[in-house]
């Protein structure tokens, strides 16, 4: 066989090799496409980290009540800026502003209301409202605790948390006979005071957790 014939055979062989290689790649790709969808999903789940979208945390705003002490600051207006107590009727008064109801509103809502009222007499008033002292929402603890007395509740607080805040139980406390006195509803004057049982020993062990109630304004925890 001459040189030209050998060259032709080599070219044909090289072309056949390329064709086989391309066919093998196509066959492999086809096999990859012809798979169980569940298997593909499982493989992707293992290779790619899951993106967990956390639910937004809703923060409940404090609601101002009668007796609360508010600090209202108006920028560059010291005559208007002052501390005011929410009166028993739920209203407050400020210079240049007629009295208005603050009870039932959040500090942010009071801030927006004061800003709106001052716009008629001031240019671009900058107002901030904060609760200087909580007096409207109080709970009480008496008896064998470190620091008996009245405690404000800005955020939800249960019986265990109040006892801890009051310095804990003394060595003489009857841990099984603690109870909560809950006054009757103000709307329903005929409703009677409620007495709720609280067994400290059981609750701290994880039993009867329903006794560890969230306290309401006016509740009294009695530790005999």
Residue, then its C-alpha position, 0 to 999 in steps of 0.5 A: x500500500x502506498x503512502x497516500x493510502x495509509x494517510x487516507x486510512x489514518x484520516x478515516x480512523x481519526x474521523x471514526x474515533x471522533x464520531x464515536x467520542x461525540x456519540x458517547x458524549x451524546x449518549x451519556x447526556x441522553x442517559x443523564x436526561x432520562x432519569x427519575x425526577x425524584x432522584x434529580x431533586x434529591x441530588x440537587x437538595x444534597x448539593x445545594x444548601x436550602x434557603x430557609x425563609x424565616x417568618x418575620x417577628x412581630x413585635x407588639x407595641x406598648x399601649x399607653x394607659x392611665x397613670x403612665x408618665x410620658x416624656x415628650x421632646x420637641x427639638x429646639x422647643x424647650x417650652x413645649x418639651x416636658x414630662x406629662x402624666x396620663x390623667x385618669x380620663x386618658x388625656x394629656x395636655x401640652x402647650x400650644x396643643x389642646x388636650x387629647x386622648x393618649x391612653x390606648x395609643x402607642x408612643x409612636x402613635x402619640x408622636x405622630x399625633x403631636x407632630x400633626x397638631x404642632x404643624x399648624x404652629x411650628x415649621x417641620x416639628x421633630x417630636x419624640x415620645x417615650x414612656x418614662x415610667x409605666x404606672x398603668x399596668x402593675x402586678x403585685x407579689x406578697x408574702x415569702x419572696x425576696x422583694x414583695x411589692x408592685x411591679x410594672x409589666x411592659x412586656x408579657x410576664x408569667x408567674x415564674x418571671x415575676x417571682x424571679x424579678x421579686x428576688x425569688x422565694x424565701x426558705x420559708x415559702x410554701x411552694x405548693x400553695x402559691x396562688x394568684x388573685x385576679x380581680x373581676x372585669x371592670x366592664x362587668x362589675x358583677x364578676x368576682x375575683x378569681x383565685x388561680x392555683x400555682x404549684x411552684x415545685x411542679x411547674x419548675x419540673x415541667x409539670x402543670x405548665x398551664x398554671x404558669x399563667x401570663x399575668x394581667x394588670x391588677x393580678x396579685x401573686x400570694x406566696x404563703 
